[in-house]
Amino acid sequence: MGRFARWRLMARAHPAVSDVLLAGALFVLSLLPVDPPGGPPRAPLTIGAVLIALVGCAALTLRRRHPLPVLAVVTTAVVLALLTDQARGPFVISVAIAAYTVATLTDRRTAGIAGAVSALLVGLAAVATLGVAWLDPAVVVLLLWFGVAVAVGDAVRSRRAYVAVLEERARRAEQTRDEEARRRVAEERLRIARELHDVVAHHIALISVQAGVAGHLLRGQPEAAEEALAHVRSASSTVLDELATLLGVLRRADEPGAETEPAPSLNRLDALVEGFAAGQPVHWTLAGQPRPLPSAVDVAAYRIIQESLTNAHKHAPGARVAVRLRYDAEGITIEVRDDGTAPVDGTPGAGLGLVGMRERAETVGGSFTAGPRQGGGFTVRAVLPAPEEVAE
């Protein structure tokens, strides 16, 4: 980093100190006995010249806080110094510095008007003092200082505004990314919770059913009890496998091409119903022509039936359950009924089963209803869209 760059960083970090140093340096230079090139020698230093330079340079220390009043004070001091022949050294530059500050801190119109008024007053004082015309090189150069100062100040202000807009956009973009990341995390947590609930609750319920059957048949029908225990072992193995699959998906979440969700299918509906039928009468019917479904719809349909059977076992043990799956041109309709006694509030327990089923149906654009049946029992119904022309 160069020396000039370091000075700029220090000036930005301590603007008040830099303004005091600038005013002090200009005040000292204004008192030096420097004669202008080709001009008459300056008059000896007087108290009036010192006071005028002191007022004008001291005002520059407040230029950032009060740019327009400072420009007025400095312009008045310079005009007075010119008219009394007390303008010494680079003191006239103080007006250009004040005009530059006005251009950086105000709008373009205000800066242009203020700079033009100051230039006109200083130009009139120079013409009157030197006894020359407006087109005299000394007057023209003096006026050019004002034009350059205002133009540079306006450019600096525009650049600062542009940088501020870019920084604001970057801040908003970062905020948007953070919000999107939090949303994705929340969705992923919900998905994981739903999968764990569906996998664990279903298979634990199945194990409970088969264990009850085994306990009931253990003495009278040991062979049937052994078969029920085999179902228990199979269900235990299945739940462990599915949990391992889910955990594996979580570990591979950042790998390209990795699966994002375990994918059970309606192709396994026979095994699902058979697992419950050993301890509870379950009958299922199929209407329409089965066809391949989009994976999201397939998973949602399987999980809704799975959770409905689990709820039927929990809240209506031993009751008859009927599962009906119907394919049509618009999608599939799922209906699960039981003949048990529905709770008084119309919801099977206070768990997350119904909430999860509703979320699954709505996620794929479907609808979901659940409630007690007239005459007893409970019905779960879901309609999932899967038009034939987009089915995969």
N, C-alpha and C positions, 0 to 999 in steps of 0.2 A: 504494500500500500504506500503510495507516494505521500510526500509531506503535505501537499495541497489537500489531498483526500482526508488526511488526519485532521487538518485544520477545520475542514467542513464538518466532520463528525463531532469535533469538540464544540463548534459553534452551534450545531443543532442540539447538542446535549445541554449546553448552557447558554441560551439565547440572551439572557439579561447581561451576563458577563461579557459576551461578545459585543453587545451594543455599547456598553460602557467603554470597552477598549477602543472600538471604532470611533466613538465620539472624542475620546481623549487624544487619539492619534491625529484626528482631523483638527482638533483645537491647537495642538502643538504645531502642526504644519501650517496652520493659518497665521501663526505669529512669526514665522520665519521671514527674514528680510530677503525674500526672493523677488527679483524684478521680472516682470513679464517680458518674454522675448520681443524685441523691437519696440517696446513701449517705454513710456517715461518711468523713471525710478519712483519707487513707492515712497510715500511720506514716512517719516519716522513713526515708530510705534507709539500709540497714544492709549490713554486709559479707555477712551471711547471704543477704539478698535478691539481692545481686549474684552470689554463688556459685551459688545455686539457678537463677537466670536464665541464668547462663553455662553451667551443665551442660545444662540443658534445650535451650537454643538451639544449643549446639555439637553436641548429638546429632543435630539436624536435618540437619547436613552429610553424615551417613551414611545418610539415610533411604532412598535408592534401593538401596543395597547391602545393608542390614540393616533392612528395614522393621519387622519384629516386635520385635526388640530395641530399636530406636529408640523405638517406641511405648511399650514398657515403661518405658524410662528417662524419657521425657518425661512419661508419666502419673505416675510416682513423684515427679518434680520438682514437678509442678503440685499434686499432693495434699499434698506436704510444704509447699509455699508457702502453700496455703490453710489448712492446720492451724496453721501458725506465723504466720499473718497477714502473710506476706511476698509474697503475689501482687500484682503491680503491673501497671498498664496492661493491654495485650493479651496478656500472657504465657500466659493460659489457652488462647488460640487455637492455641498450639503443639501441643496434643494433637489438635485437629481436623485440623491439617496432617499430623501423623503418621498419624492414622486414614485420611485421604484417600489417603496414599501406600500404606498397607497394602491398601486396596481396589483400587488400580490395579495392584498387583504380585502379588496372591494371588487365590485363588478366592473366590467369593461367600460360602461358608460360613465360611471362615477370617476374612474381613474382618468379617462380621457378629458372630461370637463375640468377636473382639478388640475391635471397636468397642463392643459391649455391655458387656464387662468394664471397659474404660476409662471409659465413660460412668457406670457404676455406682459405680466408685471415686471419680471426680471429683464425682459427685452427692452421695455420702455425705459427702465432705469439705466440700462447700459447705453442706449441711444442718447439719452439726455446727458449722461456723464461724459461719454466719449465724444459726443458731438458728431456722430457718424450716421449713415443711413441704415435702414433695416437690412439691406443686402450686403452690408459690410461683413467680411469674413469673420471678424471677431464675434459679431452678433449672430451670424448664421451658425457658427460652431457652438455658441452658447445654447441656441435653441435646439440644435441637434442633440445635445446632451439630454435635454428633456424628452425628446421623442424616443431616443434609444432607451432611456431609463424606463419610460412607461411601457414600451414594447417588450422589453426583457421581463419586466415585472408581470405583464399580462401572460407572457409565455410560461413563466414559472407558476403562476396561479393555475393556468389551464393544465399543466402537467401534474400539479399536485391534485387537482380535482380528478384527473384521469386515473392516477394511481390510487386515490381513495375509492373510486368506483371499482377498480380491479380488486382491491383488498376486500371490499364489501361483498363482491361476488364470490371471491374465494372463501370468505367466512361463511356465507350462506350455503355454498356448495359443500363445505366441510360439515356444517350443521345438518344439511340434508342427508349426507352420507352417514352421519352418526345416527340420525333418526331411522334411516333405512336399515342400518345394521341392527339397531335395537328391535325394529319390527321383525326382521328376519329371525333374530334370536327368540323373540316371543313366539313366533309361528313354529319354529323348530321345537321349542319346549312343549308347545301344545301338541304337536304331532307325536313327539316321543311319548308324552304322557298318555295320549290316546292309544298308541300302539301297545305300550306296556299294559294299559288297562285291558285292552281287547285280548291280548295274548294270555296274560296271567289269569284274568278273571274267567275266561272261557275254560281253560284247561284245569284250573283248580276246581271249578264247578263240575267238570267232567270226572275228575278224580274222585270228588265227593260222591257223585252218583254211583260210580262203579264200586267204590269202597262200601257204600251202603248196601248195594246188591250183594257184594261178596260176604258181608257180615250176615245178611239175611239167609244166604244159601250155604253158608260154610258147613253146617252140620247135616242138613238134609240133602243137599246136592253139592257135594264137594267138587265135582267136575265143573259145574256151572260157576261155582265160586272161584275156581282156579281161572276160568275164562275171564271172569270179571276182574280178577287181580292182574291178568295179562293186559287188560284194557288200561288198568291203573298204571302199569309199567310203561305202556305205550304212550299214554297221555303225558306222563312225567318226562319221558324222553323227548317227546315233541315240544313241550314247553321249554325244556332246556335248549333244544336246538334253535327254536325261534328266538329265545333270548340271546343266544350266542350270535345268531344272524343280525339281530338288531344292534348289539354291541359292536359287532364287526363293522356295520354300516356307519356307526358313530365314529369309530376309529379311522375309517377311510373317507371321512366327509370331505377332506380337502384334496383327495386324489382325483385326477381327471378320469371320467368314465366310470367312477364308482357308483354303485346303486345308492339311491337315496331313501328307499323304503322297502321293507319286506313286502312281498307281493303275493298274498294268498289269492285264490281264484275260485270262481263258482264251479270250476271243474272238480273241486274237492268237496262239493256240497254233500255228496253221498256219505263220505267219511265223517263229515261234521254231524249230520243227522244221526248216523249210526252210533256215534259216541254217546249221544243223549238217549237214544231209544232203549238202551239196556235198562235204564232205571225209570224212564218216563215215556209214556206212549207218544211218539212223535210221528206224524204222517205228513208227507210233503207231496205236492202235485206240481206239474210243469205244464204250462199252456203256451202255445205259440211255438215257433221254430227257433231253437237256440242258435246263437251266432257269436262269433268273437266280439268282445266289447273292448272299448278303450280301457287301458290298464287302471286308470283312476276310478272309473265306474265299476269295473270288476272287483277291485279291492273294497270299494265302499259297499257294494251289495253283499259281499261275503261277510264283512265285519258287521253290518247291520243285522243279518240273519244270525250270526254268531252271538252277538250281544243280546238279541231278543230271546234266543234259546237259553242263554245264561240267566237272564232276568226271570224267565218262566220257571226255571229250576229253583231260583232263590225264593221267589214270591208265590209260586203256585206249585210246590212239589207234588208230584203224582198226578197232576191234572193233564188232560189230553191237550196236545199242542198240534196245530195245523199250520204248515208252511206252504204258501202258494207263491210260485214264481211265474210271472207272465211276461213273455216277449211280444212286443208289437213294433210297428214301423217307427215309433217315436222314441222307444227306449224299453225299459223294463219296470215292472211294478212288483213290489215285494209286500207280502202281507203275512204276518205271523199272529195267530190267535191262540189263546189258551182258555180253558174252561174253569180256571181257578177263581178266587175271590180277590178282586182288585182292591187296593187300599182306599180308604175313605176319600183322600185328597186326589185320587185319580192318577197318581204316579207311583210306579213300583219302587218304592224306597227313596232314599235321599241321596243316592250315589250319583256318579257322573255318566251312567250308561245312556240315558235318554239324551243328555246334552251332547255326548260324543256322537251318537247316531244322527242327531239333527245336524251337527256340524259337518259330518261326512256327507250327508245328503246335500246340504246347501253348498258345500265346497265344489261339487261337480255340477251345480246348477239345478239340483232337484228339489223336491219338497218332502216334508216328513210330518206325520201326525201320529199321535199315540194317545190312548185313553181307554177307559173302561167300556165294556160292551153292555148293551141292554140285556138283562137277564143274568149277568155275571160274566166274569172273565175280563181279559184285556186284549186289545188289538194294537199292533204296530203296523203302520203302512208307510211305505216310501216309494216315490216315483222318481226314477233316475233317467235323465235324458241320454239317449244313445241312438240318434237317427241312423238308419241303415247306410246312408250315403257317406257318413263319416266314421262309421264303426271300423275298428282296426282289429 
